């Protein structure tokens, strides 16, 4: 199993007008997708002593993939990437 850091890299467009996260071949099906995070927050559940990340994202380049494939698997992957970036 590959390390989460092998699944993404930081990228920017040639005009340097935006930067984002590019998914690498180790990300499998989503290789080549570029996205950015929007608002990020932490949702705390004091009763259960847990917390979860809440975040918005915007796909900058879908690498030809249709919007319908950006479901739970993609959301889990980019959530894992966000956790790695925050650490």
C-alpha positions in Angstrom: 0.0 0.0 0.0 1.4 3.4 -0.9 1.9 6.3 1.4 -0.7 9.1 1.0 2.1 11.5 0.2 2.8 9.5 -2.9 -0.8 10.2 -4.2 -0.6 14.0 -4.5 1.7 16.9 -5.4 1.3 20.7 -5.5 0.7 22.1 -8.9 0.1 25.5 -10.6 -1.0 26.5 -14.0 1.5 27.9 -16.5 0.3 31.5 -15.9 0.7 31.0 -12.1 -2.9 32.3 -11.6 -3.8 29.4 -9.4 -2.3 26.5 -7.5 -3.8 23.3 -6.4 -3.4 19.7 -5.6 -2.6 17.3 -8.4 -3.3 13.6 -8.0 -0.5 11.3 -9.1 -0.6 7.8 -10.7 -0.5 6.3 -7.2 -4.0 7.8 -6.7 -5.3 5.3 -9.2 -8.5 6.1 -11.0 -8.2 9.8 -10.1 -4.7 10.3 -11.6 -4.4 13.7 -13.2 -7.3 15.3 -11.4 -6.4 18.8 -10.0 -8.4 20.4 -7.3 -8.3 23.1 -4.6 -9.7 23.2 -1.1 -12.2 25.9 0.0 -13.4 26.5 3.5 -12.0 23.9 6.0 -13.3 23.5 9.5 -13.2 21.0 12.4 -16.5 19.5 13.7 -16.1 18.5 17.3 -18.3 15.9 19.0 -17.4 16.4 22.7 -19.9 13.8 23.8 -18.1 11.1 21.9 -14.6 12.7 22.2 -14.2 12.8 18.4 -13.6 15.4 15.7 -13.9 15.4 11.9 -12.7 17.6 9.1 -15.4 19.4 7.1 -14.2 20.9 3.8 -15.3 22.3 0.5 -13.4 21.7 -2.7 -13.4 22.7 -6.3 -12.2 20.5 -9.2 -9.9 22.7 -11.4 -9.2 19.9 -14.0 -11.2 16.7 -14.1 -8.7 15.1 -16.5 -11.7 14.1 -18.6 -13.6 12.4 -15.9 -17.3 13.0 -15.7 -18.7 14.8 -12.6 -20.6 11.8 -11.5 -17.4 9.9 -10.6 -16.5 12.4 -7.9 -18.4 10.7 -5.1 -17.5 9.1 -1.8 -14.3 7.5 -2.9 -12.9 10.8 -4.2 -14.1 12.6 -1.1 -12.4 10.1 1.1 -9.1 10.4 -0.9 -9.0 14.1 -0.8 -10.0 14.1 2.9 -7.0 11.8 3.6 -4.8 14.2 1.6 -6.1 17.2 3.6 -5.3 15.4 6.9 -1.8 14.8 5.6 -1.3 18.4 4.7 -2.5 19.6 8.0 -0.2 17.3 10.0 
